[in-house]
């Protein structure tokens, strides 16, 4: 977040809150809002509790749903998860403790426009809805995006992007854990090193027990808790009485705070304006940071792999809406509340994301502190479990099966996956302790990741969308983009702030230079080299089907002969998803901001009321969707499971998500499709499929299911 100019100044509180008179910071380092035992109970107790839930879920899945618990089930959840649970899982991946803290702190620093800019970063998850459909369209057997890279660009590309993938995973893990560590330490006094170890190991307990499907289910519980707490905060700020309690009172105080503590870069220093230069910079940086974290982080690909094809798209759309609701409503209730009460927050407290706990404690005392610790812990455990399983998938399929034992059985891969989760937890704990000892903030780690890895975004994007992209272009583009981005980042910080320090490098301008140079240099170099030195033949998309192998026979790909999960329907839906992505981009990045500008430098009470009402609508509707949709979609299998539990019987065949049964015959994969997809075609492959020919592609996909030679279609 960089250097701050608005800090607690030691003068009397503007609104008569005498307990804050003369204070220059909110938190006293010698006293804590909660007893230390509360922190230990939350961190240790919740980890054990959710591990028990994961074990129970696995037992129910095997006993009453008849599922085989093998490596495919552990790492892909059977590729049958529906939209509601995918959406909840997506929002859990993106709603880290540090994200919850940062969106509130940035609104406190930049004003109300930051809620819009932060919400607009939901573009990233919407964009990945398109990528998830391309994944199911072209590489339905893939477990990781590195398997796609290996198939496209061989060992060289696999090693380069493998380094990017593991770096991204561990830096994202550090950011997730450290946000919760900072808050829990400040509120309870629990040792930071102990938290750095216990939080990742608590995640390991239930990730290694339940695998991806249990992680989806526990993410549902976590996300529901977060939404309920956010509703409490929202209603307290605008409807709950007390120090604020109404929209008009908050608006009145924000108007007064503009001249009293103006925001540099905002028109008239106002907190109530869309004319915010720093907010605009934060939006661009946030989008690029989000693109890096989505494309280079296996955990987001993991959710797409786990879903049935059409539900992958729907799930990412649902996840976008849920994320949009959280990061729009939370800042306008807690970030603006901190301003409206003139809380004495220091620059260090704001940079470490402590605005949220400060407001919660002012509202509810110790209860508020408990709520903040719980939602931060829920956020880090749900997202952390996804990171752990993503890392172990990379190790299992792209290290162990690729370089150590290519013929490993499904049972061996399951064991390696479980050991990989434990290894991830140990390494994550060690890295978090190192960052704690070196006093490196999670914000700075995120900035390092964004600048160094942004060059990989477009090459990864092209791996599924441009068959003319070469290994030379992709790898050199990625490396040169990162190097040029780092240079631009350091030079801009030196020119604008005299020296490239940890604080100056976190400012918006150096970050903007570094991120933009990195991502666009990666794009330019990738395209130019691919055009100047093209491959002899364009990549044949059908090689994904031939070169990527399932680990266990009889496992489903989630693709059916007919209906919304058929290959023909997927091909047809691609253009609609692309169009929807374009509309969402234009609406969030241009239409909405431009419509906010006529409201002027200081929004009227009526306009601010509209903004808050939108926040209420988004939060309440998203809460209902998050709670109801996953249960409604699973009503079929839940009903059948309850019947089997009542009679204490196990179904003869495993249950689909809707409660019906499917065959586990070793020669069948969902609806009669042969599982032995890896045999060579009886006829030579035809000329490579040319992008854009959706009609021909769809016809070929339909013909695939009518032919014994599954390799004669353009999947």
C-alpha positions as CSV (number, residue, x, y, z in Angstrom):
1,X,0.0,0.0,0.0
2,X,3.0,2.3,0.3
3,X,3.6,5.4,2.4
4,X,0.8,7.1,4.1
5,X,0.2,10.8,5.0
6,X,-3.1,10.4,6.9
7,X,-2.3,9.2,10.4
8,X,-3.5,9.6,13.9
9,X,-2.4,13.2,14.8
10,X,-2.9,13.3,18.6
11,X,-5.6,16.0,18.5
12,X,-9.1,15.7,20.0
13,X,-11.5,13.5,18.1
14,X,-13.6,15.5,15.6
15,X,-16.9,13.8,16.6
16,X,-16.6,13.7,20.4
17,X,-15.3,10.2,20.9
18,X,-13.2,11.2,23.9
19,X,-11.6,7.8,24.3
20,X,-9.5,8.6,21.2
21,X,-8.5,12.2,22.2
22,X,-4.8,12.7,21.9
23,X,-4.1,9.2,20.5
24,X,-1.7,8.7,17.6
25,X,-2.5,5.0,17.1
26,X,-5.5,2.7,17.8
27,X,-3.7,-0.4,19.1
28,X,-1.5,-0.3,22.2
29,X,1.3,-2.8,21.9
30,X,1.1,-3.6,25.6
31,X,-2.6,-4.5,25.8
32,X,-4.8,-6.8,23.6
33,X,-8.5,-6.8,22.8
34,X,-8.8,-10.5,23.6
35,X,-7.0,-12.8,26.1
36,X,-4.3,-14.9,24.5
37,X,-6.2,-18.1,25.2
38,X,-8.9,-17.0,22.8
39,X,-6.3,-16.9,20.0
40,X,-5.1,-20.4,20.8
41,X,-8.6,-21.8,20.9
42,X,-9.6,-20.3,17.6
43,X,-6.4,-21.3,15.7
44,X,-6.0,-24.8,17.2
45,X,-9.7,-25.6,17.8
46,X,-11.0,-24.7,14.4
47,X,-8.2,-26.6,12.6
48,X,-9.1,-29.8,14.5
49,X,-12.8,-29.2,14.1
50,X,-12.6,-28.9,10.3
51,X,-10.3,-31.8,10.0
52,X,-12.9,-33.9,11.8
53,X,-15.6,-32.6,9.4
54,X,-13.4,-33.5,6.4
55,X,-13.0,-37.1,7.7
56,X,-16.7,-37.4,8.2
57,X,-17.4,-36.1,4.7
58,X,-15.0,-38.6,3.2
59,X,-16.6,-41.5,5.1
60,X,-20.1,-40.4,4.1
61,X,-18.9,-40.1,0.4
62,X,-17.5,-43.6,0.4
63,X,-20.2,-45.3,2.6
64,X,-23.4,-43.8,1.3
65,X,-22.5,-42.3,-2.1
66,X,-20.4,-45.3,-3.3
67,X,-17.5,-43.2,-4.5
68,X,-14.0,-44.8,-5.0
69,X,-11.5,-42.6,-3.1
70,X,-8.5,-42.6,-5.4
71,X,-6.0,-40.1,-6.7
72,X,-8.4,-38.6,-9.2
73,X,-11.1,-38.2,-6.5
74,X,-8.5,-36.6,-4.2
75,X,-7.2,-34.1,-6.7
76,X,-10.2,-33.4,-9.0
77,X,-13.2,-34.2,-6.8
78,X,-14.5,-36.5,-9.6
79,X,-14.8,-33.6,-12.0
80,X,-18.5,-33.4,-11.1
81,X,-18.9,-30.4,-8.8
82,X,-21.7,-28.0,-9.6
83,X,-21.9,-24.2,-10.0
84,X,-22.9,-23.3,-6.5
85,X,-20.1,-25.1,-4.7
86,X,-17.6,-24.0,-7.4
87,X,-18.7,-20.4,-6.9
88,X,-18.2,-20.6,-3.2
89,X,-14.8,-22.2,-3.6
90,X,-13.7,-19.5,-6.1
91,X,-14.7,-16.7,-3.7
92,X,-12.8,-18.5,-0.9
93,X,-9.7,-18.6,-3.1
94,X,-9.9,-14.9,-3.8
95,X,-11.2,-13.7,-0.4
96,X,-8.0,-14.1,1.7
97,X,-7.6,-12.5,5.1
98,X,-5.3,-10.0,3.4
99,X,-7.9,-9.1,0.8
100,X,-10.6,-8.5,3.4
101,X,-8.2,-6.3,5.3
102,X,-6.8,-4.5,2.3
103,X,-10.1,-3.5,0.7
104,X,-11.2,-1.8,3.9
105,X,-7.8,-0.1,4.5
106,X,-7.7,1.3,0.9
107,X,-11.2,2.7,1.2
108,X,-10.1,4.4,4.5
109,X,-7.2,5.9,2.6
110,X,-8.6,6.6,-0.8
111,X,-12.4,7.2,-0.2
112,X,-15.6,5.6,-1.4
113,X,-14.4,5.1,-5.0
114,X,-12.1,2.4,-3.9
115,X,-15.1,0.1,-3.3
116,X,-15.9,0.4,-7.0
117,X,-12.4,-0.2,-8.1
118,X,-11.9,-3.1,-5.8
119,X,-15.1,-4.7,-7.0
120,X,-14.2,-4.2,-10.6
121,X,-11.3,-6.5,-10.1
122,X,-13.9,-9.3,-10.2
123,X,-13.2,-9.0,-13.9
124,X,-10.4,-11.5,-13.3
125,X,-12.6,-14.3,-12.1
126,X,-15.2,-13.6,-14.8
127,X,-12.4,-13.9,-17.4
128,X,-11.4,-17.2,-16.0
129,X,-14.9,-18.5,-16.7
130,X,-14.0,-18.3,-20.3
131,X,-10.7,-20.1,-19.7
132,X,-12.4,-22.8,-17.7
133,X,-14.7,-23.5,-20.7
134,X,-11.6,-23.6,-23.0
135,X,-10.0,-26.0,-20.6
136,X,-13.0,-28.4,-20.8
137,X,-13.2,-27.8,-24.6
138,X,-9.6,-28.7,-25.4
139,X,-8.0,-30.5,-22.5
140,X,-10.7,-32.2,-20.5
141,X,-8.3,-34.8,-19.0
142,X,-5.8,-32.2,-17.6
143,X,-5.2,-32.1,-13.8
144,X,-3.0,-29.0,-13.9
145,X,-2.2,-26.2,-16.3
146,X,1.4,-27.3,-16.4
147,X,0.3,-30.5,-18.1
148,X,-1.1,-28.3,-20.8
149,X,2.2,-26.3,-20.9
150,X,4.2,-29.6,-21.2
151,X,2.1,-30.8,-24.1
152,X,2.4,-27.4,-25.9
153,X,6.0,-26.5,-25.3
154,X,7.9,-29.5,-24.0
155,X,10.3,-29.7,-21.1
156,X,11.8,-26.2,-21.5
157,X,8.4,-24.6,-21.2
158,X,7.4,-27.0,-18.4
159,X,10.4,-26.0,-16.3
160,X,10.0,-22.2,-16.9
161,X,6.3,-22.1,-16.1
162,X,6.8,-24.7,-13.4
163,X,9.0,-22.3,-11.6
164,X,6.4,-19.5,-12.0
165,X,3.6,-21.8,-10.8
166,X,5.4,-22.9,-7.6
167,X,6.6,-19.4,-6.8
168,X,3.1,-18.1,-7.2
169,X,1.7,-20.8,-5.0
170,X,4.0,-20.2,-2.1
171,X,4.0,-16.4,-2.3
172,X,0.1,-16.4,-2.4
173,X,0.3,-18.8,0.6
174,X,2.5,-16.4,2.5
175,X,0.1,-13.5,1.7
176,X,-2.8,-15.5,3.0
177,X,-1.2,-16.7,6.2
178,X,0.5,-13.5,7.1
179,X,-2.7,-11.4,6.9
180,X,-4.3,-13.7,9.5
181,X,-1.0,-13.8,11.6
182,X,-0.9,-10.0,11.9
183,X,-4.5,-9.6,12.9
184,X,-4.5,-12.5,15.4
185,X,-1.2,-11.3,16.9
186,X,-2.4,-7.7,17.4
187,X,-5.8,-8.8,18.8
188,X,-4.7,-11.7,21.0
189,X,-1.0,-11.5,21.6
190,X,-0.3,-15.0,20.3
191,X,3.3,-15.3,19.2
192,X,3.7,-14.5,15.5
193,X,6.1,-17.4,14.9
194,X,3.6,-19.9,16.5
195,X,0.8,-18.6,14.3
196,X,3.0,-18.8,11.2
197,X,3.4,-22.5,12.0
198,X,0.0,-23.4,13.4
199,X,-2.2,-21.8,10.7
200,X,-0.7,-23.7,7.7
201,X,-0.5,-27.0,9.7
202,X,-4.2,-26.6,10.7
203,X,-5.0,-26.3,7.0
204,X,-3.0,-29.5,6.3
205,X,-5.0,-31.4,8.9
206,X,-8.2,-31.4,6.8
207,X,-6.7,-31.0,3.4
208,X,-4.8,-34.2,3.7
209,X,-7.8,-35.9,5.2
210,X,-10.5,-35.0,2.7
211,X,-8.9,-33.9,-0.5
212,X,-10.4,-31.5,-3.0
213,X,-14.1,-32.4,-2.5
214,X,-13.9,-32.1,1.3
215,X,-12.1,-28.8,0.8
216,X,-15.0,-27.6,-1.4
217,X,-17.5,-28.5,1.4
218,X,-15.5,-26.8,4.2
219,X,-15.0,-23.8,2.0
220,X,-18.8,-23.6,1.9
221,X,-19.0,-23.5,5.7
222,X,-16.2,-20.9,5.8
223,X,-17.8,-18.6,3.2
224,X,-21.2,-18.7,4.8
225,X,-19.6,-17.6,8.1
226,X,-17.8,-14.8,6.4
227,X,-21.0,-13.6,4.7
228,X,-23.0,-13.7,7.9
229,X,-20.4,-11.6,9.8
230,X,-20.3,-9.1,6.9
231,X,-24.1,-8.7,7.1
232,X,-23.7,-7.9,10.8
233,X,-21.1,-5.2,10.1
234,X,-23.2,-3.7,7.3
235,X,-26.4,-3.4,9.3
236,X,-24.5,-2.1,12.3
237,X,-23.0,0.8,10.3
238,X,-26.1,1.9,8.5
239,X,-29.1,0.6,10.5
240,X,-27.8,-0.4,14.0
241,X,-27.9,2.9,15.9
242,X,-25.0,3.8,18.2
243,X,-22.3,6.1,17.0
244,X,-23.3,5.9,13.4
245,X,-26.4,3.9,12.5
246,X,-27.8,5.8,9.5
247,X,-26.8,6.6,6.0
248,X,-27.3,10.3,6.5
249,X,-25.1,10.5,9.6
250,X,-22.3,8.7,7.8
251,X,-22.6,11.0,4.8
252,X,-22.6,14.1,7.0
253,X,-19.4,13.1,8.7
254,X,-17.6,12.1,5.5
255,X,-18.4,15.6,4.1
256,X,-16.8,17.1,7.2
257,X,-13.8,14.9,7.1
258,X,-12.9,16.1,3.5
259,X,-11.5,19.5,4.5
260,X,-10.3,18.2,7.9
261,X,-8.1,15.4,6.6
262,X,-8.2,15.6,2.8
263,X,-7.1,12.8,0.5
264,X,-4.2,13.7,-1.8
265,X,-5.2,13.0,-5.4
266,X,-8.9,13.2,-4.8
267,X,-10.9,16.1,-6.2
268,X,-11.3,18.7,-3.3
269,X,-9.7,16.0,-1.0
270,X,-13.1,14.5,-0.8
271,X,-14.0,11.0,0.5
272,X,-17.2,11.1,-1.6
273,X,-16.0,11.2,-5.2
274,X,-15.1,9.0,-8.0
275,X,-12.4,11.4,-9.1
276,X,-9.6,9.5,-7.3
277,X,-6.3,9.2,-9.1
278,X,-4.8,6.8,-6.5
279,X,-8.0,4.7,-6.7
280,X,-7.6,4.5,-10.5
281,X,-4.0,3.4,-10.1
282,X,-5.0,0.8,-7.6
283,X,-7.6,-0.6,-10.0
284,X,-5.1,-1.1,-12.8
285,X,-2.6,-2.6,-10.4
286,X,-5.3,-4.8,-8.9
287,X,-6.4,-6.2,-12.2
288,X,-2.8,-7.1,-13.2
289,X,-2.1,-8.6,-9.8
290,X,-5.4,-10.6,-10.1
291,X,-4.5,-11.9,-13.5
292,X,-1.1,-13.1,-12.3
293,X,-2.7,-14.9,-9.3
294,X,-5.5,-16.5,-11.4
295,X,-3.5,-17.6,-14.4
296,X,-0.3,-18.7,-12.7
297,X,-1.9,-20.1,-9.5
298,X,-3.0,-23.8,-9.9
299,X,-5.7,-23.4,-7.3
300,X,-8.0,-21.5,-9.7
301,X,-7.4,-24.1,-12.4
302,X,-8.1,-26.8,-9.8
303,X,-11.7,-25.5,-9.4
304,X,-12.2,-25.6,-13.2
305,X,-10.8,-29.1,-13.3
306,X,-13.2,-30.3,-10.6
307,X,-16.3,-29.0,-12.2
308,X,-18.5,-30.5,-14.9
309,X,-18.0,-28.4,-18.1
310,X,-21.0,-26.1,-18.0
311,X,-20.9,-25.8,-14.2
312,X,-17.3,-24.6,-14.5
313,X,-18.5,-21.5,-16.4
314,X,-21.5,-21.0,-14.1
315,X,-19.4,-21.5,-11.1
316,X,-16.9,-18.8,-12.0
317,X,-19.8,-16.4,-12.8
318,X,-21.3,-17.1,-9.4
319,X,-17.9,-16.7,-7.8
320,X,-17.5,-13.4,-9.5
321,X,-20.8,-12.1,-8.1
322,X,-20.0,-13.3,-4.6
323,X,-16.5,-11.7,-4.7
324,X,-18.0,-8.5,-6.1
325,X,-20.5,-8.3,-3.3
326,X,-17.9,-8.8,-0.6
327,X,-15.3,-6.3,-1.7
328,X,-17.9,-3.7,-2.6
329,X,-20.0,-3.8,0.6
330,X,-17.3,-4.4,3.2
331,X,-15.3,-1.3,2.4
332,X,-18.3,1.0,2.4
333,X,-19.4,-0.1,5.8
334,X,-16.1,-0.6,7.6
335,X,-13.6,1.6,5.7
336,X,-15.9,4.6,5.6
337,X,-17.0,4.0,9.2
338,X,-13.3,4.4,10.3
339,X,-13.3,7.8,8.6
340,X,-16.7,8.7,9.9
341,X,-15.6,8.1,13.5
342,X,-12.2,9.7,13.0
343,X,-10.3,6.7,14.4
344,X,-6.7,7.4,15.3
345,X,-5.0,4.9,13.0
346,X,-1.3,5.2,12.4
347,X,0.3,4.7,9.0
348,X,1.7,1.4,10.1
349,X,-1.7,0.1,11.3
350,X,-3.3,1.1,8.0
351,X,-0.6,-0.5,6.0
352,X,-1.0,-3.8,7.9
353,X,-4.7,-3.9,7.3
354,X,-5.8,-3.1,10.9
355,X,-8.6,-0.7,9.9
356,X,-11.2,-3.5,9.9
357,X,-10.4,-4.8,13.5
358,X,-10.3,-1.2,14.8
359,X,-13.8,-0.5,13.6
360,X,-15.1,-3.9,14.8
361,X,-13.7,-3.3,18.3
362,X,-15.2,0.2,18.4
363,X,-18.6,-1.3,17.5
364,X,-18.7,-4.4,19.6
365,X,-15.7,-4.5,21.9
366,X,-14.3,-7.9,22.5
367,X,-17.1,-9.5,20.4
368,X,-16.0,-7.4,17.4
369,X,-12.4,-8.7,17.9
370,X,-13.6,-12.3,18.0
371,X,-15.7,-11.8,14.8
372,X,-12.6,-10.4,12.9
373,X,-10.3,-13.1,14.1
374,X,-12.9,-15.7,13.0
375,X,-13.5,-14.4,9.5
376,X,-9.7,-13.9,9.0
377,X,-9.1,-17.5,10.1
378,X,-12.0,-18.8,8.0
379,X,-10.6,-16.9,5.0
380,X,-7.1,-18.2,5.3
381,X,-8.0,-21.8,6.0
382,X,-10.5,-22.1,3.1
383,X,-8.2,-20.4,0.6
384,X,-5.1,-22.0,2.2
385,X,-6.5,-25.5,1.7
386,X,-7.0,-24.8,-2.0
387,X,-3.4,-23.6,-2.3
388,X,-2.1,-26.7,-0.5
389,X,-4.0,-29.1,-2.8
390,X,-3.0,-27.0,-5.8
391,X,0.7,-27.3,-4.9
392,X,0.4,-31.0,-4.3
393,X,-1.3,-31.5,-7.6
394,X,1.6,-29.8,-9.3
395,X,4.1,-32.0,-7.4
396,X,2.1,-35.2,-8.0
397,X,1.4,-34.8,-11.8
398,X,4.1,-32.4,-12.9
399,X,7.1,-33.6,-10.9
400,X,6.5,-37.1,-9.6
401,X,4.6,-38.6,-12.5
402,X,6.5,-36.5,-15.1
403,X,10.1,-36.9,-14.0
404,X,10.3,-39.5,-11.2
405,X,7.8,-42.3,-12.0
406,X,5.8,-41.9,-15.2
407,X,4.0,-45.2,-14.8
408,X,2.9,-44.6,-11.2
409,X,-0.4,-46.2,-10.2
410,X,-3.4,-44.3,-8.9
411,X,-2.7,-45.6,-5.3
412,X,0.9,-44.3,-5.5
413,X,-0.3,-40.9,-6.7
414,X,-2.8,-40.7,-3.9
415,X,0.0,-41.4,-1.3
416,X,2.2,-38.8,-3.0
417,X,-0.6,-36.3,-3.0
418,X,-1.1,-36.7,0.8
419,X,2.6,-36.5,1.5
420,X,2.7,-33.4,-0.8
421,X,0.1,-31.6,1.3
422,X,2.2,-32.3,4.4
423,X,5.3,-31.1,2.7
424,X,3.5,-27.9,1.5
425,X,2.4,-27.2,5.1
426,X,6.0,-27.5,6.5
427,X,7.5,-25.4,3.7
428,X,4.8,-22.8,4.0
429,X,5.3,-22.6,7.8
430,X,9.1,-22.1,7.3
431,X,8.6,-19.4,4.7
432,X,6.1,-17.5,6.9
433,X,8.5,-17.6,9.8
434,X,11.2,-16.2,7.6
435,X,9.0,-13.3,6.5
436,X,7.9,-12.7,10.1
437,X,11.6,-12.6,11.2
438,X,12.6,-10.3,8.4
439,X,9.6,-8.0,9.0
440,X,8.5,-8.4,5.3
441,X,4.8,-7.4,4.9
442,X,2.4,-9.6,2.9
443,X,1.6,-6.6,0.7
444,X,5.2,-6.4,-0.4
445,X,5.3,-10.1,-1.2
446,X,2.3,-9.6,-3.4
447,X,3.9,-6.8,-5.2
448,X,7.1,-8.9,-5.9
449,X,4.9,-11.7,-7.3
450,X,2.9,-9.3,-9.6
451,X,5.9,-7.6,-11.1
452,X,8.0,-10.8,-11.6
453,X,5.3,-13.1,-12.9
454,X,3.1,-10.8,-14.9
455,X,5.0,-11.6,-18.1
456,X,3.6,-15.1,-17.9
457,X,0.0,-14.1,-18.1
458,X,-0.4,-13.9,-21.9
459,X,1.7,-16.9,-22.7
460,X,-0.4,-19.0,-20.3
461,X,-3.5,-17.5,-21.9
462,X,-2.2,-18.4,-25.4
463,X,-1.6,-22.0,-24.3
464,X,-5.3,-22.8,-24.8
465,X,-6.2,-20.1,-27.3
466,X,-3.5,-19.6,-29.9
467,X,-2.0,-22.7,-31.6
468,X,0.7,-20.6,-33.3
469,X,2.4,-19.6,-30.0
470,X,5.8,-21.2,-29.9
471,X,7.9,-22.3,-27.0
472,X,10.5,-19.7,-27.8
473,X,8.0,-16.9,-27.7
474,X,6.3,-18.1,-24.5
475,X,9.4,-18.7,-22.5
476,X,11.4,-15.7,-23.6
477,X,8.3,-13.5,-23.3
478,X,7.8,-14.6,-19.7
479,X,11.4,-14.1,-18.7
480,X,12.0,-10.8,-20.5
481,X,8.6,-9.4,-19.2
482,X,9.6,-10.2,-15.6
483,X,13.1,-8.7,-15.9
484,X,11.9,-5.5,-17.6
485,X,9.1,-5.1,-15.1
486,X,11.6,-5.3,-12.2
487,X,13.8,-2.7,-13.8
488,X,10.9,-0.4,-14.4
489,X,9.7,-0.9,-10.8
490,X,13.0,0.0,-9.3
491,X,13.8,2.9,-11.5
492,X,10.3,4.5,-11.0
493,X,10.7,4.2,-7.2
494,X,14.1,5.8,-7.4
495,X,13.0,8.7,-9.6
496,X,9.8,9.5,-7.7
497,X,10.9,8.7,-4.1
498,X,14.7,9.1,-4.2
499,X,15.4,5.4,-3.3
500,X,13.7,2.1,-4.0
501,X,12.9,1.1,-0.4
502,X,10.3,-1.5,0.7
503,X,7.8,1.3,1.4
504,X,8.4,3.3,-1.8
505,X,8.2,0.2,-4.0
506,X,4.7,-0.4,-2.6
507,X,3.4,3.0,-3.8
508,X,1.0,2.9,-6.7
509,X,3.2,4.7,-9.3
510,X,6.2,2.3,-9.1
511,X,3.8,-0.7,-9.0
512,X,1.9,0.6,-12.0
513,X,5.1,0.9,-14.0
514,X,6.4,-2.5,-13.0
515,X,3.2,-4.4,-13.6
516,X,2.3,-2.8,-16.9
517,X,5.8,-3.1,-18.4
518,X,6.0,-6.8,-17.2
519,X,2.7,-7.9,-18.6
520,X,2.8,-6.0,-21.9
521,X,6.5,-6.8,-22.6
522,X,5.7,-10.4,-22.1
523,X,2.8,-10.1,-24.6
524,X,4.9,-8.2,-27.2
525,X,7.9,-10.5,-27.0
526,X,5.8,-13.6,-27.1
527,X,3.9,-12.5,-30.2
528,X,6.9,-11.1,-32.1
529,X,9.1,-14.2,-31.5
530,X,6.2,-16.6,-32.4
531,X,5.7,-14.7,-35.7
532,X,9.3,-14.3,-36.6
533,X,10.3,-17.9,-35.7
534,X,7.1,-20.0,-36.2
535,X,6.9,-23.7,-35.7
536,X,6.9,-26.0,-38.8
537,X,3.3,-26.8,-38.1
538,X,0.7,-25.2,-35.8
539,X,-0.1,-27.1,-32.7
540,X,-2.8,-29.7,-33.1
541,X,-5.3,-29.3,-30.2
542,X,-6.1,-33.0,-30.3
543,X,-2.7,-33.8,-28.9
544,X,-4.0,-32.7,-25.5
545,X,-6.3,-35.7,-25.6
546,X,-3.6,-38.0,-26.6
547,X,-0.7,-36.9,-24.4
548,X,-2.5,-36.2,-21.1
549,X,-3.4,-39.3,-19.2
550,X,-5.9,-40.1,-16.4
551,X,-4.4,-41.6,-13.3
552,X,-7.3,-44.1,-12.6
553,X,-9.3,-46.1,-15.0
554,X,-13.1,-45.7,-14.9
555,X,-12.9,-42.0,-13.8
556,X,-15.2,-39.5,-15.5
557,X,-14.3,-36.5,-17.6
558,X,-17.7,-35.0,-16.9
559,X,-18.4,-34.9,-20.6
560,X,-21.6,-36.5,-21.8
561,X,-23.0,-37.5,-25.2
562,X,-25.9,-35.1,-25.1
563,X,-27.1,-32.1,-23.1
564,X,-25.3,-29.1,-21.6
565,X,-22.2,-31.1,-20.8
566,X,-21.7,-32.5,-24.3
567,X,-18.8,-31.5,-26.4
568,X,-21.1,-30.0,-29.1
569,X,-22.8,-27.8,-26.5
570,X,-19.5,-26.7,-25.1
571,X,-18.3,-25.6,-28.5
572,X,-21.5,-23.7,-29.1
573,X,-21.3,-21.9,-25.7
574,X,-17.8,-20.6,-26.3
575,X,-18.8,-17.6,-28.3
576,X,-21.5,-16.6,-25.8
577,X,-19.0,-16.7,-22.9
578,X,-16.6,-14.6,-24.9
579,X,-19.3,-12.1,-25.6
580,X,-20.3,-12.0,-21.9
581,X,-16.7,-11.4,-20.9
582,X,-16.4,-8.5,-23.3
583,X,-19.6,-6.9,-22.0
584,X,-18.6,-7.4,-18.4
585,X,-15.2,-5.8,-19.1
586,X,-16.7,-2.7,-20.8
587,X,-19.4,-2.3,-18.1
588,X,-17.0,-2.5,-15.1
589,X,-14.0,-0.7,-16.5
590,X,-15.7,2.1,-18.5
591,X,-19.5,2.4,-18.1
592,X,-19.8,2.2,-14.3
593,X,-16.8,4.6,-13.5
594,X,-18.0,7.1,-16.2
595,X,-21.5,7.1,-14.8
596,X,-20.1,7.9,-11.3
597,X,-18.2,11.0,-12.5
598,X,-21.2,13.3,-13.0
599,X,-21.9,13.0,-9.2
600,X,-19.1,15.5,-8.7
601,X,-16.5,16.1,-6.1
602,X,-18.8,15.6,-3.1
603,X,-21.6,13.2,-3.6
604,X,-25.1,14.3,-2.5
605,X,-26.9,12.3,0.2
606,X,-29.2,10.8,-2.5
607,X,-26.3,9.5,-4.6
608,X,-24.5,8.1,-1.6
609,X,-27.8,6.5,-0.4
610,X,-28.0,4.8,-3.8
611,X,-24.4,3.5,-3.4
612,X,-25.2,2.1,0.0
613,X,-28.4,0.5,-1.2
614,X,-26.6,-1.2,-4.0
615,X,-24.1,-2.5,-1.4
616,X,-27.0,-3.9,0.7
617,X,-28.6,-5.5,-2.3
618,X,-25.4,-7.2,-3.4
619,X,-24.5,-8.4,0.1
620,X,-27.9,-9.8,1.0
621,X,-28.4,-11.5,-2.4
622,X,-24.9,-12.9,-2.4
623,X,-25.4,-14.3,1.1
624,X,-28.6,-16.0,0.0
625,X,-26.9,-17.4,-3.1
626,X,-23.9,-18.7,-1.1
627,X,-26.1,-20.4,1.5
628,X,-28.9,-21.8,-0.7
629,X,-27.5,-22.6,-4.2
630,X,-25.0,-25.3,-3.2
631,X,-27.5,-27.1,-1.1
632,X,-30.2,-26.8,-3.8
633,X,-28.0,-28.2,-6.5
634,X,-27.0,-31.1,-4.3
635,X,-30.5,-31.9,-3.2
636,X,-30.6,-35.0,-5.4
637,X,-27.5,-36.7,-4.0
638,X,-28.3,-35.4,-0.4
639,X,-31.7,-37.1,-0.6
640,X,-30.3,-40.4,-1.8
641,X,-27.5,-40.3,0.8
642,X,-30.1,-39.7,3.5
643,X,-32.1,-42.7,2.3
644,X,-28.9,-44.9,2.4
645,X,-28.0,-43.5,5.8
646,X,-31.5,-44.4,7.1
647,X,-31.2,-48.0,5.8
648,X,-27.5,-48.1,6.4
649,X,-26.7,-49.4,2.9
650,X,-24.1,-48.6,0.3
651,X,-25.3,-48.0,-3.3
652,X,-24.3,-50.6,-5.8
653,X,-23.0,-47.9,-8.2
654,X,-21.5,-44.6,-7.3
655,X,-23.8,-41.6,-7.2
656,X,-23.7,-38.6,-9.6
657,X,-24.2,-35.1,-8.2
658,X,-27.9,-35.3,-9.0
659,X,-28.3,-38.5,-7.1
660,X,-28.4,-40.9,-10.1
661,X,-25.9,-43.7,-10.5
662,X,-23.1,-44.0,-13.1
663,X,-21.0,-47.0,-14.1
664,X,-17.5,-47.6,-12.7
665,X,-16.8,-50.2,-15.4
666,X,-13.1,-49.9,-16.3
667,X,-13.9,-49.5,-20.0
668,X,-16.4,-46.7,-19.5
669,X,-16.2,-43.0,-18.7
670,X,-19.5,-41.3,-18.2
671,X,-22.2,-42.2,-20.6
672,X,-20.3,-44.9,-22.4
673,X,-17.3,-42.9,-23.5
674,X,-14.2,-45.1,-23.6
675,X,-11.7,-44.4,-20.9
676,X,-8.7,-45.7,-22.9
677,X,-8.4,-42.3,-24.7
678,X,-4.6,-42.7,-24.9
679,X,-4.4,-45.2,-27.7
680,X,-3.1,-44.0,-31.0
681,X,-5.6,-43.2,-33.7
682,X,-6.4,-46.0,-36.3
683,X,-6.1,-43.3,-38.9
684,X,-3.7,-40.4,-39.3
685,X,-4.9,-37.1,-37.7
686,X,-6.4,-34.7,-40.1
687,X,-5.0,-31.2,-40.5
688,X,-4.8,-29.1,-37.3
689,X,-8.0,-27.5,-36.2
690,X,-8.1,-23.8,-37.1
691,X,-9.4,-21.4,-34.4
692,X,-12.7,-19.8,-35.1
693,X,-14.3,-22.6,-37.0
694,X,-16.9,-23.3,-34.2
695,X,-19.5,-24.9,-36.5
696,X,-17.1,-27.5,-37.9
697,X,-15.6,-28.1,-34.5
698,X,-19.0,-28.7,-33.0
699,X,-20.0,-31.1,-35.7
700,X,-16.7,-33.0,-35.2
701,X,-17.3,-33.2,-31.5
702,X,-20.7,-34.7,-32.0
703,X,-19.3,-37.2,-34.4
704,X,-16.7,-38.2,-31.9
705,X,-19.3,-39.9,-29.7
706,X,-20.7,-41.9,-32.6
707,X,-17.3,-43.3,-33.6
708,X,-15.1,-45.9,-32.1
709,X,-12.1,-43.9,-33.0
710,X,-12.2,-41.1,-30.4
711,X,-9.2,-39.5,-31.8
712,X,-10.8,-38.4,-35.1
713,X,-12.5,-35.3,-33.6
714,X,-11.1,-31.9,-32.9
715,X,-11.3,-31.7,-29.1
